[in-house]
Amino acid sequence: MSGENSTQPVDLTSTQNVQRGQEVYDRITSGTCRDAVAELDAAYSRESKRN
């Protein structure tokens, strides 16, 4: 069907993804993260939906 998102949802509870998220969170809280959305998208191999 046209227009549907065919990607699978990311399991944010997997050990690997929890670690990735924690690393980004640590960068956010320490002030070293310049673009949280971009870093989270990269951590979870997602394409940004921002224009």
ModelCIF file with pLDDT and N, C-alpha, C, O atoms, coordinates in Angstrom:
data_MODEL
#
_entry.id   MODEL 
#
_entity.id                         1 
_entity.type                       polymer 
_entity.pdbx_number_of_molecules   1 
#
_entity_poly.entity_id                      1 
_entity_poly.type                           'polypeptide(L)' 
_entity_poly.nstd_linkage                   no 
_entity_poly.nstd_monomer                   no 
_entity_poly.pdbx_seq_one_letter_code       MSGENSTQPVDLTSTQNVQRGQEVYDRITSGTCRDAVAELDAAYSRESKRN 
_entity_poly.pdbx_seq_one_letter_code_can   MSGENSTQPVDLTSTQNVQRGQEVYDRITSGTCRDAVAELDAAYSRESKRN 
_entity_poly.pdbx_strand_id                 A 
#
loop_
_entity_poly_seq.entity_id 
_entity_poly_seq.num 
_entity_poly_seq.mon_id 
_entity_poly_seq.hetero 
1 1  MET n 
1 2  SER n 
1 3  GLY n 
1 4  GLU n 
1 5  ASN n 
1 6  SER n 
1 7  THR n 
1 8  GLN n 
1 9  PRO n 
1 10 VAL n 
1 11 ASP n 
1 12 LEU n 
1 13 THR n 
1 14 SER n 
1 15 THR n 
1 16 GLN n 
1 17 ASN n 
1 18 VAL n 
1 19 GLN n 
1 20 ARG n 
1 21 GLY n 
1 22 GLN n 
1 23 GLU n 
1 24 VAL n 
1 25 TYR n 
1 26 ASP n 
1 27 ARG n 
1 28 ILE n 
1 29 THR n 
1 30 SER n 
1 31 GLY n 
1 32 THR n 
1 33 CYS n 
1 34 ARG n 
1 35 ASP n 
1 36 ALA n 
1 37 VAL n 
1 38 ALA n 
1 39 GLU n 
1 40 LEU n 
1 41 ASP n 
1 42 ALA n 
1 43 ALA n 
1 44 TYR n 
1 45 SER n 
1 46 ARG n 
1 47 GLU n 
1 48 SER n 
1 49 LYS n 
1 50 ARG n 
1 51 ASN n 
#
_struct_asym.id          A 
_struct_asym.entity_id   1 
#
loop_
_ma_qa_metric.id 
_ma_qa_metric.mode 
_ma_qa_metric.name 
_ma_qa_metric.software_group_id 
_ma_qa_metric.type 
1 global pLDDT . pLDDT 
2 local  pLDDT . pLDDT 
#
_ma_qa_metric_global.metric_id      1 
_ma_qa_metric_global.metric_value   83.61 
_ma_qa_metric_global.model_id       1 
_ma_qa_metric_global.ordinal_id     1 
#
loop_
_ma_qa_metric_local.label_asym_id 
_ma_qa_metric_local.label_comp_id 
_ma_qa_metric_local.label_seq_id 
_ma_qa_metric_local.metric_id 
_ma_qa_metric_local.metric_value 
_ma_qa_metric_local.model_id 
_ma_qa_metric_local.ordinal_id 
A MET 1  2 47.00 1 1  
A SER 2  2 49.00 1 2  
A GLY 3  2 51.00 1 3  
A GLU 4  2 54.00 1 4  
A ASN 5  2 55.00 1 5  
A SER 6  2 56.00 1 6  
A THR 7  2 67.00 1 7  
A GLN 8  2 75.00 1 8  
A PRO 9  2 82.00 1 9  
A VAL 10 2 81.00 1 10 
A ASP 11 2 86.00 1 11 
A LEU 12 2 87.00 1 12 
A THR 13 2 91.00 1 13 
A SER 14 2 92.00 1 14 
A THR 15 2 94.00 1 15 
A GLN 16 2 93.00 1 16 
A ASN 17 2 90.00 1 17 
A VAL 18 2 94.00 1 18 
A GLN 19 2 95.00 1 19 
A ARG 20 2 93.00 1 20 
A GLY 21 2 92.00 1 21 
A GLN 22 2 95.00 1 22 
A GLU 23 2 95.00 1 23 
A VAL 24 2 94.00 1 24 
A TYR 25 2 95.00 1 25 
A ASP 26 2 97.00 1 26 
A ARG 27 2 95.00 1 27 
A ILE 28 2 95.00 1 28 
A THR 29 2 96.00 1 29 
A SER 30 2 97.00 1 30 
A GLY 31 2 96.00 1 31 
A THR 32 2 96.00 1 32 
A CYS 33 2 94.00 1 33 
A ARG 34 2 93.00 1 34 
A ASP 35 2 94.00 1 35 
A ALA 36 2 92.00 1 36 
A VAL 37 2 91.00 1 37 
A ALA 38 2 92.00 1 38 
A GLU 39 2 92.00 1 39 
A LEU 40 2 89.00 1 40 
A ASP 41 2 89.00 1 41 
A ALA 42 2 90.00 1 42 
A ALA 43 2 89.00 1 43 
A TYR 44 2 86.00 1 44 
A SER 45 2 84.00 1 45 
A ARG 46 2 78.00 1 46 
A GLU 47 2 76.00 1 47 
A SER 48 2 66.00 1 48 
A LYS 49 2 70.00 1 49 
A ARG 50 2 65.00 1 50 
A ASN 51 2 59.00 1 51 
#
loop_
_atom_site.group_PDB 
_atom_site.id 
_atom_site.type_symbol 
_atom_site.label_atom_id 
_atom_site.label_alt_id 
_atom_site.label_comp_id 
_atom_site.label_asym_id 
_atom_site.label_entity_id 
_atom_site.label_seq_id 
_atom_site.pdbx_PDB_ins_code 
_atom_site.Cartn_x 
_atom_site.Cartn_y 
_atom_site.Cartn_z 
_atom_site.occupancy 
_atom_site.B_iso_or_equiv 
_atom_site.pdbx_formal_charge 
_atom_site.auth_seq_id 
_atom_site.auth_comp_id 
_atom_site.auth_asym_id 
_atom_site.auth_atom_id 
_atom_site.pdbx_PDB_model_num 
ATOM 1   N N  . MET A 1 1  ? 0.829  -1.184 0.000  1.00 47.00 ? 1  MET A N  1 
ATOM 2   C CA . MET A 1 1  ? 0.000  0.000  0.000  1.00 47.00 ? 1  MET A CA 1 
ATOM 3   C C  . MET A 1 1  ? 0.869  1.242  0.000  1.00 47.00 ? 1  MET A C  1 
ATOM 4   O O  . MET A 1 1  ? 1.817  1.350  0.778  1.00 47.00 ? 1  MET A O  1 
ATOM 5   N N  . SER A 1 2  ? 0.555  2.138  -0.839 1.00 49.00 ? 2  SER A N  1 
ATOM 6   C CA . SER A 1 2  ? 1.339  3.353  -1.016 1.00 49.00 ? 2  SER A CA 1 
ATOM 7   C C  . SER A 1 2  ? 1.253  4.260  0.199  1.00 49.00 ? 2  SER A C  1 
ATOM 8   O O  . SER A 1 2  ? 0.184  4.447  0.779  1.00 49.00 ? 2  SER A O  1 
ATOM 9   N N  . GLY A 1 3  ? 2.415  4.831  0.581  1.00 51.00 ? 3  GLY A N  1 
ATOM 10  C CA . GLY A 1 3  ? 2.437  5.796  1.665  1.00 51.00 ? 3  GLY A CA 1 
ATOM 11  C C  . GLY A 1 3  ? 2.596  5.212  3.054  1.00 51.00 ? 3  GLY A C  1 
ATOM 12  O O  . GLY A 1 3  ? 2.748  5.961  4.019  1.00 51.00 ? 3  GLY A O  1 
ATOM 13  N N  . GLU A 1 4  ? 2.566  3.906  3.181  1.00 54.00 ? 4  GLU A N  1 
ATOM 14  C CA . GLU A 1 4  ? 2.724  3.298  4.496  1.00 54.00 ? 4  GLU A CA 1 
ATOM 15  C C  . GLU A 1 4  ? 4.193  3.181  4.852  1.00 54.00 ? 4  GLU A C  1 
ATOM 16  O O  . GLU A 1 4  ? 5.044  3.002  3.981  1.00 54.00 ? 4  GLU A O  1 
ATOM 17  N N  . ASN A 1 5  ? 4.478  3.283  6.135  1.00 55.00 ? 5  ASN A N  1 
ATOM 18  C CA . ASN A 1 5  ? 5.841  3.137  6.624  1.00 55.00 ? 5  ASN A CA 1 
ATOM 19  C C  . ASN A 1 5  ? 6.139  1.648  6.731  1.00 55.00 ? 5  ASN A C  1 
ATOM 20  O O  . ASN A 1 5  ? 5.495  0.948  7.513  1.00 55.00 ? 5  ASN A O  1 
ATOM 21  N N  . SER A 1 6  ? 7.096  1.153  5.967  1.00 56.00 ? 6  SER A N  1 
ATOM 22  C CA . SER A 1 6  ? 7.378  -0.276 5.929  1.00 56.00 ? 6  SER A CA 1 
ATOM 23  C C  . SER A 1 6  ? 8.511  -0.682 6.865  1.00 56.00 ? 6  SER A C  1 
ATOM 24  O O  . SER A 1 6  ? 8.870  -1.858 6.910  1.00 56.00 ? 6  SER A O  1 
ATOM 25  N N  . THR A 1 7  ? 9.085  0.261  7.615  1.00 67.00 ? 7  THR A N  1 
ATOM 26  C CA . THR A 1 7  ? 10.175 -0.077 8.520  1.00 67.00 ? 7  THR A CA 1 
ATOM 27  C C  . THR A 1 7  ? 9.626  -0.704 9.788  1.00 67.00 ? 7  THR A C  1 
ATOM 28  O O  . THR A 1 7  ? 8.508  -0.416 10.215 1.00 67.00 ? 7  THR A O  1 
ATOM 29  N N  . GLN A 1 8  ? 10.427 -1.553 10.369 1.00 75.00 ? 8  GLN A N  1 
ATOM 30  C CA . GLN A 1 8  ? 10.043 -2.208 11.613 1.00 75.00 ? 8  GLN A CA 1 
ATOM 31  C C  . GLN A 1 8  ? 10.314 -1.266 12.784 1.00 75.00 ? 8  GLN A C  1 
ATOM 32  O O  . GLN A 1 8  ? 11.274 -0.498 12.743 1.00 75.00 ? 8  GLN A O  1 
ATOM 33  N N  . PRO A 1 9  ? 9.487  -1.313 13.823 1.00 82.00 ? 9  PRO A N  1 
ATOM 34  C CA . PRO A 1 9  ? 9.743  -0.470 14.994 1.00 82.00 ? 9  PRO A CA 1 
ATOM 35  C C  . PRO A 1 9  ? 11.025 -0.916 15.698 1.00 82.00 ? 9  PRO A C  1 
ATOM 36  O O  . PRO A 1 9  ? 11.387 -2.092 15.663 1.00 82.00 ? 9  PRO A O  1 
ATOM 37  N N  . VAL A 1 10 ? 11.698 0.025  16.330 1.00 81.00 ? 10 VAL A N  1 
ATOM 38  C CA . VAL A 1 10 ? 12.941 -0.255 17.038 1.00 81.00 ? 10 VAL A CA 1 
ATOM 39  C C  . VAL A 1 10 ? 12.605 -0.735 18.444 1.00 81.00 ? 10 VAL A C  1 
ATOM 40  O O  . VAL A 1 10 ? 11.790 -0.117 19.129 1.00 81.00 ? 10 VAL A O  1 
ATOM 41  N N  . ASP A 1 11 ? 13.219 -1.824 18.877 1.00 86.00 ? 11 ASP A N  1 
ATOM 42  C CA . ASP A 1 11 ? 13.032 -2.331 20.234 1.00 86.00 ? 11 ASP A CA 1 
ATOM 43  C C  . ASP A 1 11 ? 13.939 -1.541 21.170 1.00 86.00 ? 11 ASP A C  1 
ATOM 44  O O  . ASP A 1 11 ? 15.125 -1.843 21.299 1.00 86.00 ? 11 ASP A O  1 
ATOM 45  N N  . LEU A 1 12 ? 13.376 -0.531 21.820 1.00 87.00 ? 12 LEU A N  1 
ATOM 46  C CA . LEU A 1 12 ? 14.160 0.325  22.701 1.00 87.00 ? 12 LEU A CA 1 
ATOM 47  C C  . LEU A 1 12 ? 14.533 -0.351 24.010 1.00 87.00 ? 12 LEU A C  1 
ATOM 48  O O  . LEU A 1 12 ? 15.301 0.207  24.794 1.00 87.00 ? 12 LEU A O  1 
ATOM 49  N N  . THR A 1 13 ? 13.999 -1.550 24.263 1.00 91.00 ? 13 THR A N  1 
ATOM 50  C CA . THR A 1 13 ? 14.287 -2.246 25.519 1.00 91.00 ? 13 THR A CA 1 
ATOM 51  C C  . THR A 1 13 ? 15.418 -3.267 25.395 1.00 91.00 ? 13 THR A C  1 
ATOM 52  O O  . THR A 1 13 ? 15.813 -3.880 26.386 1.00 91.00 ? 13 THR A O  1 
ATOM 53  N N  . SER A 1 14 ? 15.939 -3.450 24.176 1.00 92.00 ? 14 SER A N  1 
ATOM 54  C CA . SER A 1 14 ? 17.045 -4.401 24.031 1.00 92.00 ? 14 SER A CA 1 
ATOM 55  C C  . SER A 1 14 ? 18.280 -3.843 24.735 1.00 92.00 ? 14 SER A C  1 
ATOM 56  O O  . SER A 1 14 ? 18.446 -2.628 24.839 1.00 92.00 ? 14 SER A O  1 
ATOM 57  N N  . THR A 1 15 ? 19.121 -4.716 25.205 1.00 94.00 ? 15 THR A N  1 
ATOM 58  C CA . THR A 1 15 ? 20.321 -4.315 25.949 1.00 94.00 ? 15 THR A CA 1 
ATOM 59  C C  . THR A 1 15 ? 21.174 -3.351 25.135 1.00 94.00 ? 15 THR A C  1 
ATOM 60  O O  . THR A 1 15 ? 21.646 -2.343 25.661 1.00 94.00 ? 15 THR A O  1 
ATOM 61  N N  . GLN A 1 16 ? 21.372 -3.648 23.872 1.00 93.00 ? 16 GLN A N  1 
ATOM 62  C CA . GLN A 1 16 ? 22.203 -2.807 23.008 1.00 93.00 ? 16 GLN A CA 1 
ATOM 63  C C  . GLN A 1 16 ? 21.588 -1.416 22.839 1.00 93.00 ? 16 GLN A C  1 
ATOM 64  O O  . GLN A 1 16 ? 22.300 -0.415 22.919 1.00 93.00 ? 16 GLN A O  1 
ATOM 65  N N  . ASN A 1 17 ? 20.288 -1.342 22.611 1.00 90.00 ? 17 ASN A N  1 
ATOM 66  C CA . ASN A 1 17 ? 19.650 -0.047 22.411 1.00 90.00 ? 17 ASN A CA 1 
ATOM 67  C C  . ASN A 1 17 ? 19.552 0.760  23.698 1.00 90.00 ? 17 ASN A C  1 
ATOM 68  O O  . ASN A 1 17 ? 19.625 1.988  23.662 1.00 90.00 ? 17 ASN A O  1 
ATOM 69  N N  . VAL A 1 18 ? 19.388 0.094  24.824 1.00 94.00 ? 18 VAL A N  1 
ATOM 70  C CA . VAL A 1 18 ? 19.405 0.809  26.101 1.00 94.00 ? 18 VAL A CA 1 
ATOM 71  C C  . VAL A 1 18 ? 20.767 1.467  26.301 1.00 94.00 ? 18 VAL A C  1 
ATOM 72  O O  . VAL A 1 18 ? 20.843 2.616  26.737 1.00 94.00 ? 18 VAL A O  1 
ATOM 73  N N  . GLN A 1 19 ? 21.835 0.750  25.986 1.00 95.00 ? 19 GLN A N  1 
ATOM 74  C CA . GLN A 1 19 ? 23.186 1.297  26.122 1.00 95.00 ? 19 GLN A CA 1 
ATOM 75  C C  . GLN A 1 19 ? 23.381 2.488  25.188 1.00 95.00 ? 19 GLN A C  1 
ATOM 76  O O  . GLN A 1 19 ? 23.937 3.510  25.590 1.00 95.00 ? 19 GLN A O  1 
ATOM 77  N N  . ARG A 1 20 ? 22.929 2.357  23.956 1.00 93.00 ? 20 ARG A N  1 
ATOM 78  C CA . ARG A 1 20 ? 23.052 3.470  22.999 1.00 93.00 ? 20 ARG A CA 1 
ATOM 79  C C  . ARG A 1 20 ? 22.306 4.700  23.504 1.00 93.00 ? 20 ARG A C  1 
ATOM 80  O O  . ARG A 1 20 ? 22.829 5.815  23.463 1.00 93.00 ? 20 ARG A O  1 
ATOM 81  N N  . GLY A 1 21 ? 21.095 4.491  23.976 1.00 92.00 ? 21 GLY A N  1 
ATOM 82  C CA . GLY A 1 21 ? 20.300 5.600  24.496 1.00 92.00 ? 21 GLY A CA 1 
ATOM 83  C C  . GLY A 1 21 ? 20.947 6.236  25.708 1.00 92.00 ? 21 GLY A C  1 
ATOM 84  O O  . GLY A 1 21 ? 20.919 7.458  25.858 1.00 92.00 ? 21 GLY A O  1 
ATOM 85  N N  . GLN A 1 22 ? 21.527 5.425  26.570 1.00 95.00 ? 22 GLN A N  1 
ATOM 86  C CA . GLN A 1 22 ? 22.202 5.946  27.757 1.00 95.00 ? 22 GLN A CA 1 
ATOM 87  C C  . GLN A 1 22 ? 23.396 6.808  27.373 1.00 95.00 ? 22 GLN A C  1 
ATOM 88  O O  . GLN A 1 22 ? 23.645 7.840  27.997 1.00 95.00 ? 22 GLN A O  1 
ATOM 89  N N  . GLU A 1 23 ? 24.130 6.394  26.358 1.00 95.00 ? 23 GLU A N  1 
ATOM 90  C CA . GLU A 1 23 ? 25.277 7.177  25.899 1.00 95.00 ? 23 GLU A CA 1 
ATOM 91  C C  . GLU A 1 23 ? 24.837 8.544  25.375 1.00 95.00 ? 23 GLU A C  1 
ATOM 92  O O  . GLU A 1 23 ? 25.477 9.556  25.660 1.00 95.00 ? 23 GLU A O  1 
ATOM 93  N N  . VAL A 1 24 ? 23.748 8.572  24.611 1.00 94.00 ? 24 VAL A N  1 
ATOM 94  C CA . VAL A 1 24 ? 23.235 9.844  24.112 1.00 94.00 ? 24 VAL A CA 1 
ATOM 95  C C  . VAL A 1 24 ? 22.716 10.687 25.282 1.00 94.00 ? 24 VAL A C  1 
ATOM 96  O O  . VAL A 1 24 ? 22.971 11.890 25.339 1.00 94.00 ? 24 VAL A O  1 
ATOM 97  N N  . TYR A 1 25 ? 21.994 10.062 26.208 1.00 95.00 ? 25 TYR A N  1 
ATOM 98  C CA . TYR A 1 25 ? 21.485 10.774 27.379 1.00 95.00 ? 25 TYR A CA 1 
ATOM 99  C C  . TYR A 1 25 ? 22.624 11.401 28.178 1.00 95.00 ? 25 TYR A C  1 
ATOM 100 O O  . TYR A 1 25 ? 22.523 12.544 28.623 1.00 95.00 ? 25 TYR A O  1 
ATOM 101 N N  . ASP A 1 26 ? 23.701 10.649 28.357 1.00 97.00 ? 26 ASP A N  1 
ATOM 102 C CA . ASP A 1 26 ? 24.860 11.174 29.082 1.00 97.00 ? 26 ASP A CA 1 
ATOM 103 C C  . ASP A 1 26 ? 25.438 12.401 28.376 1.00 97.00 ? 26 ASP A C  1 
ATOM 104 O O  . ASP A 1 26 ? 25.831 13.368 29.027 1.00 97.00 ? 26 ASP A O  1 
ATOM 105 N N  . ARG A 1 27 ? 25.486 12.355 27.035 1.00 95.00 ? 27 ARG A N  1 
ATOM 106 C CA . ARG A 1 27 ? 25.987 13.503 26.282 1.00 95.00 ? 27 ARG A CA 1 
ATOM 107 C C  . ARG A 1 27 ? 25.039 14.701 26.411 1.00 95.00 ? 27 ARG A C  1 
ATOM 108 O O  . ARG A 1 27 ? 25.491 15.843 26.498 1.00 95.00 ? 27 ARG A O  1 
ATOM 109 N N  . ILE A 1 28 ? 23.739 14.447 26.423 1.00 95.00 ? 28 ILE A N  1 
ATOM 110 C CA . ILE A 1 28 ? 22.764 15.530 26.572 1.00 95.00 ? 28 ILE A CA 1 
ATOM 111 C C  . ILE A 1 28 ? 22.913 16.191 27.936 1.00 95.00 ? 28 ILE A C  1 
ATOM 112 O O  . ILE A 1 28 ? 22.983 17.417 28.027 1.00 95.00 ? 28 ILE A O  1 
ATOM 113 N N  . THR A 1 29 ? 22.963 15.389 28.996 1.00 96.00 ? 29 THR A N  1 
ATOM 114 C CA . THR A 1 29 ? 23.022 15.953 30.348 1.00 96.00 ? 29 THR A CA 1 
ATOM 115 C C  . THR A 1 29 ? 24.364 16.594 30.666 1.00 96.00 ? 29 THR A C  1 
ATOM 116 O O  . THR A 1 29 ? 24.447 17.452 31.545 1.00 96.00 ? 29 THR A O  1 
ATOM 117 N N  . SER A 1 30 ? 25.414 16.189 29.963 1.00 97.00 ? 30 SER A N  1 
ATOM 118 C CA . SER A 1 30 ? 26.724 16.797 30.207 1.00 97.00 ? 30 SER A CA 1 
ATOM 119 C C  . SER A 1 30 ? 26.926 18.066 29.393 1.00 97.00 ? 30 SER A C  1 
ATOM 120 O O  . SER A 1 30 ? 27.884 18.804 29.622 1.00 97.00 ? 30 SER A O  1 
ATOM 121 N N  . GLY A 1 31 ? 26.026 18.326 28.439 1.00 96.00 ? 31 GLY A N  1 
ATOM 122 C CA . GLY A 1 31 ? 26.127 19.524 27.625 1.00 96.00 ? 31 GLY A CA 1 
ATOM 123 C C  . GLY A 1 31 ? 26.998 19.368 26.392 1.00 96.00 ? 31 GLY A C  1 
ATOM 124 O O  . GLY A 1 31 ? 27.265 20.356 25.708 1.00 96.00 ? 31 GLY A O  1 
ATOM 125 N N  . THR A 1 32 ? 27.448 18.161 26.089 1.00 96.00 ? 32 THR A N  1 
ATOM 126 C CA . THR A 1 32 ? 28.310 17.959 24.920 1.00 96.00 ? 32 THR A CA 1 
ATOM 127 C C  . THR A 1 32 ? 27.521 17.595 23.659 1.00 96.00 ? 32 THR A C  1 
ATOM 128 O O  . THR A 1 32 ? 28.094 17.509 22.572 1.00 96.00 ? 32 THR A O  1 
ATOM 129 N N  . CYS A 1 33 ? 26.232 17.385 23.797 1.00 94.00 ? 33 CYS A N  1 
ATOM 130 C CA . CYS A 1 33 ? 25.380 17.034 22.660 1.00 94.00 ? 33 CYS A CA 1 
ATOM 131 C C  . CYS A 1 33 ? 24.868 18.310 21.997 1.00 94.00 ? 33 CYS A C  1 
ATOM 132 O O  . CYS A 1 33 ? 24.251 19.151 22.651 1.00 94.00 ? 33 CYS A O  1 
ATOM 133 N N  . ARG A 1 34 ? 25.126 18.451 20.696 1.00 93.00 ? 34 ARG A N  1 
ATOM 134 C CA . ARG A 1 34 ? 24.683 19.642 19.966 1.00 93.00 ? 34 ARG A CA 1 
ATOM 135 C C  . ARG A 1 34 ? 23.299 19.445 19.344 1.00 93.00 ? 34 ARG A C  1 
ATOM 136 O O  . ARG A 1 34 ? 22.550 20.411 19.199 1.00 93.00 ? 34 ARG A O  1 
ATOM 137 N N  . ASP A 1 35 ? 22.951 18.225 18.978 1.00 94.00 ? 35 ASP A N  1 
ATOM 138 C CA . ASP A 1 35 ? 21.682 17.954 18.305 1.00 94.00 ? 35 ASP A CA 1 
ATOM 139 C C  . ASP A 1 35 ? 21.157 16.600 18.789 1.00 94.00 ? 35 ASP A C  1 
ATOM 140 O O  . ASP A 1 35 ? 21.508 15.557 18.237 1.00 94.00 ? 35 ASP A O  1 
ATOM 141 N N  . ALA A 1 36 ? 20.322 16.625 19.814 1.00 92.00 ? 36 ALA A N  1 
ATOM 142 C CA . ALA A 1 36 ? 19.828 15.393 20.435 1.00 92.00 ? 36 ALA A CA 1 
ATOM 143 C C  . ALA A 1 36 ? 19.044 14.534 19.448 1.00 92.00 ? 36 ALA A C  1 
ATOM 144 O O  . ALA A 1 36 ? 19.194 13.312 19.439 1.00 92.00 ? 36 ALA A O  1 
ATOM 145 N N  . VAL A 1 37 ? 18.217 15.152 18.626 1.00 91.00 ? 37 VAL A N  1 
ATOM 146 C CA . VAL A 1 37 ? 17.413 14.393 17.664 1.00 91.00 ? 37 VAL A CA 1 
ATOM 147 C C  . VAL A 1 37 ? 18.321 13.646 16.693 1.00 91.00 ? 37 VAL A C  1 
ATOM 148 O O  . VAL A 1 37 ? 18.114 12.461 16.430 1.00 91.00 ? 37 VAL A O  1 
ATOM 149 N N  . ALA A 1 38 ? 19.315 14.333 16.166 1.00 92.00 ? 38 ALA A N  1 
ATOM 150 C CA . ALA A 1 38 ? 20.227 13.707 15.208 1.00 92.00 ? 38 ALA A CA 1 
ATOM 151 C C  . ALA A 1 38 ? 21.000 12.562 15.860 1.00 92.00 ? 38 ALA A C  1 
ATOM 152 O O  . ALA A 1 38 ? 21.188 11.511 15.247 1.00 92.00 ? 38 ALA A O  1 
ATOM 153 N N  . GLU A 1 39 ? 21.446 12.759 17.093 1.00 92.00 ? 39 GLU A N  1 
ATOM 154 C CA . GLU A 1 39 ? 22.200 11.704 17.770 1.00 92.00 ? 39 GLU A CA 1 
ATOM 155 C C  . GLU A 1 39 ? 21.320 10.500 18.088 1.00 92.00 ? 39 GLU A C  1 
ATOM 156 O O  . GLU A 1 39 ? 21.761 9.360  17.947 1.00 92.00 ? 39 GLU A O  1 
ATOM 157 N N  . LEU A 1 40 ? 20.088 10.740 18.514 1.00 89.00 ? 40 LEU A N  1 
ATOM 158 C CA . LEU A 1 40 ? 19.178 9.630  18.782 1.00 89.00 ? 40 LEU A CA 1 
ATOM 159 C C  . LEU A 1 40 ? 18.822 8.896  17.496 1.00 89.00 ? 40 LEU A C  1 
ATOM 160 O O  . LEU A 1 40 ? 18.774 7.666  17.478 1.00 89.00 ? 40 LEU A O  1 
ATOM 161 N N  . ASP A 1 41 ? 18.571 9.640  16.421 1.00 89.00 ? 41 ASP A N  1 
ATOM 162 C CA . ASP A 1 41 ? 18.298 9.000  15.128 1.00 89.00 ? 41 ASP A CA 1 
ATOM 163 C C  . ASP A 1 41 ? 19.472 8.131  14.704 1.00 89.00 ? 41 ASP A C  1 
ATOM 164 O O  . ASP A 1 41 ? 19.279 7.009  14.236 1.00 89.00 ? 41 ASP A O  1 
ATOM 165 N N  . ALA A 1 42 ? 20.686 8.642  14.864 1.00 90.00 ? 42 ALA A N  1 
ATOM 166 C CA . ALA A 1 42 ? 21.876 7.871  14.488 1.00 90.00 ? 42 ALA A CA 1 
ATOM 167 C C  . ALA A 1 42 ? 22.045 6.654  15.389 1.00 90.00 ? 42 ALA A C  1 
ATOM 168 O O  . ALA A 1 42 ? 22.411 5.580  14.912 1.00 90.00 ? 42 ALA A O  1 
ATOM 169 N N  . ALA A 1 43 ? 21.786 6.805  16.666 1.00 89.00 ? 43 ALA A N  1 
ATOM 170 C CA . ALA A 1 43 ? 21.949 5.694  17.611 1.00 89.00 ? 43 ALA A CA 1 
ATOM 171 C C  . ALA A 1 43 ? 21.001 4.546  17.285 1.00 89.00 ? 43 ALA A C  1 
ATOM 172 O O  . ALA A 1 43 ? 21.352 3.377  17.440 1.00 89.00 ? 43 ALA A O  1 
ATOM 173 N N  . TYR A 1 44 ? 19.805 4.887  16.836 1.00 86.00 ? 44 TYR A N  1 
ATOM 174 C CA . TYR A 1 44 ? 18.809 3.856  16.567 1.00 86.00 ? 44 TYR A CA 1 
ATOM 175 C C  . TYR A 1 44 ? 18.622 3.617  15.072 1.00 86.00 ? 44 TYR A C  1 
ATOM 176 O O  . TYR A 1 44 ? 17.636 3.004  14.664 1.00 86.00 ? 44 TYR A O  1 
ATOM 177 N N  . SER A 1 45 ? 19.550 4.090  14.260 1.00 84.00 ? 45 SER A N  1 
ATOM 178 C CA . SER A 1 45 ? 19.534 3.890  12.797 1.00 84.00 ? 45 SER A CA 1 
ATOM 179 C C  . SER A 1 45 ? 18.195 4.302  12.183 1.00 84.00 ? 45 SER A C  1 
ATOM 180 O O  . SER A 1 45 ? 17.592 3.564  11.405 1.00 84.00 ? 45 SER A O  1 
ATOM 181 N N  . ARG A 1 46 ? 17.756 5.489  12.553 1.00 78.00 ? 46 ARG A N  1 
ATOM 182 C CA . ARG A 1 46 ? 16.506 6.023  12.015 1.00 78.00 ? 46 ARG A CA 1 
ATOM 183 C C  . ARG A 1 46 ? 16.802 7.215  11.130 1.00 78.00 ? 46 ARG A C  1 
ATOM 184 O O  . ARG A 1 46 ? 17.815 7.893  11.300 1.00 78.00 ? 46 ARG A O  1 
ATOM 185 N N  . GLU A 1 47 ? 15.919 7.462  10.194 1.00 76.00 ? 47 GLU A N  1 
ATOM 186 C CA . GLU A 1 47 ? 16.014 8.651  9.362  1.00 76.00 ? 47 GLU A CA 1 
ATOM 187 C C  . GLU A 1 47 ? 15.224 9.766  10.048 1.00 76.00 ? 47 GLU A C  1 
ATOM 188 O O  . GLU A 1 47 ? 14.115 9.545  10.534 1.00 76.00 ? 47 GLU A O  1 
ATOM 189 N N  . SER A 1 48 ? 15.801 10.949 10.081 1.00 66.00 ? 48 SER A N  1 
ATOM 190 C CA . SER A 1 48 ? 15.142 12.078 10.706 1.00 66.00 ? 48 SER A CA 1 
ATOM 191 C C  . SER A 1 48 ? 13.889 12.455 9.923  1.00 66.00 ? 48 SER A C  1 
ATOM 192 O O  . SER A 1 48 ? 13.879 12.403 8.694  1.00 66.00 ? 48 SER A O  1 
ATOM 193 N N  . LYS A 1 49 ? 12.848 12.829 10.632 1.00 70.00 ? 49 LYS A N  1 
ATOM 194 C CA . LYS A 1 49 ? 11.598 13.260 9.996  1.00 70.00 ? 49 LYS A CA 1 
ATOM 195 C C  . LYS A 1 49 ? 11.513 14.777 9.959  1.00 70.00 ? 49 LYS A C  1 
ATOM 196 O O  . LYS A 1 49 ? 10.493 15.336 9.554  1.00 70.00 ? 49 LYS A O  1 
ATOM 197 N N  . ARG A 1 50 ? 12.589 15.449 10.384 1.00 65.00 ? 50 ARG A N  1 
ATOM 198 C CA . ARG A 1 50 ? 12.596 16.912 10.354 1.00 65.00 ? 50 ARG A CA 1 
ATOM 199 C C  . ARG A 1 50 ? 12.830 17.390 8.937  1.00 65.00 ? 50 ARG A C  1 
ATOM 200 O O  . ARG A 1 50 ? 13.523 16.739 8.156  1.00 65.00 ? 50 ARG A O  1 
ATOM 201 N N  . ASN A 1 51 ? 12.249 18.525 8.612  1.00 59.00 ? 51 ASN A N  1 
ATOM 202 C CA . ASN A 1 51 ? 12.445 19.124 7.282  1.00 59.00 ? 51 ASN A CA 1 
ATOM 203 C C  . ASN A 1 51 ? 13.547 20.132 7.317  1.00 59.00 ? 51 ASN A C  1 
ATOM 204 O O  . ASN A 1 51 ? 13.858 20.742 6.294  1.00 59.00 ? 51 ASN A O  1 
#
